[in-house]
């Protein structure tokens, strides 16, 4: 029995799932396994070992109590009665941590890296200009392909920042805004590029350069048409993030999930000719000196061989 429980625990560890769901599974599996102790106690009683049977009964009741606490905590929003956990924490000097809150912080830290401009590091004083992007039906289909690919490799997390359905419902009720599964922190594409195609600024992106797709065309940069901005400024693509996808709205008593197509949003870094820094000049005399030294060294080696 314990070997089976160990195997189940190992299998669950291989699966990437929400913290609450995983702990619900652990609670159910542990609760079922606990009744094995009751069976062992009954066998001891049947064979006349009353003392050992009572010890197993006591262990069963203790584990049953903690199973009850876990069931109340993970399956409901209520507070368990007769909970001695705070007293144990105070006695041992332990500061309790909320697993869901810790999971949300971990996800937020991971996603912050995705929001940084992955096409390089820009001047911290640089103002990024918003870009209006138009997408055709083919490009919109390409965005869905990219999003599906990112989900398959576990790059894209559609878990509402690890928040429970009840928490999301309360948040929507308080401010009236929908909550997207992408979370509050935008998730940048791992690869994106801006190309000039027949006078249009076209955005390509995907998992990498090999698996990149045409995702949209830049219509305006700031308040200027993209064609005029390209003539006046040096245009660089700073970041491209995914938007849209699954979202939740508030129903009568709970949050309800709906879906919309994924789209992209972009930020543009624009420099004038004066703002763009020129490449540093290289002292050609350095290479001339280095070349003469190498020639002299080679001639000496030839002389020695002779």
C-alpha positions, 0 to 999 in steps of 0.5 A: 500500500505504501509503495503504491502511494509512493508511486502516485506521489512520484507521478504527481511530481512529474506533472506541472499543475496548479498548486491548489490542484496538486494539494487537493490531489495529495489530500485525497490520496493521503486520506485514502491511504490513511484508511490502510492504517485502520485495516492494519489495526483491525488485523492486530485486533483479530490476532489478539495484539490489542496494544499495537492495534490501539497505537494504529487507531491513534495514528489513524485518528491523528492523520484523519484530523490533519486530512480534515484540516487540509480538506477544509483549507484546499477545497473550501474558503472556510476556516477549519474548527479546532485548528491547532496549527497556529498554536504549533506555529507559535510554539515552534516560532514558524512564520506560515507562508501561503502556498498560493501566494508564494506560487504567484510571486514565483510566477511574477518573478519569472514573467518579469524577465519576459517583459524586459526588452528581449531585443537588447538593452535600451537606454533607461531614459529612452521613451518607447512609443506605442505602435498600432498594429493591423493584422490580417486573418492569416496573421491572426491565425499565425499568432494562434499558432505561435501561442499554441507552440509556446503553451506546448513548451511551457513558456506561456502560463495561462493560469491567471497568476495562480489565483483561485476562481473565488479570488478572481471573482472577488477582484472582478466584483470590486473593480469591474475589470475582466481578468486574463489568463495571461496574468497582469505581467505581459509575456514577451515573445522569445523571438521577434523581428521588424522587417521592411517589406515593400515599404511596410514595417512587418513584425515577425515572431515565434519560438525562434528565428527558424519557427517565425511567422508574419504576425502583423503590420505596424500602422502607426508609431506614436501619432505618426503613420509608420511610413512617415516615422520610418523616414524621420527616425531610426526605428527599432522593435523593443518588445512584442507581447501577447495579449488576449486569450482566455479570460474571466468575467463575473457571473451571478455567484462565480467567475465565468471563463470565456475566450478570445483570439490572442493578439500582439502588442509592441513597443517601438524605440525611435532615434533621430540621427543625432540621438543614435550613437556613432560606432567608435573609430578604430585606430588603424595604426594598432593593426599596422603595428601588430601586423609588422610584429607578426611578420618579424616573428615569422621571419625569425622562425624561418631563419632558425629552421634554415 
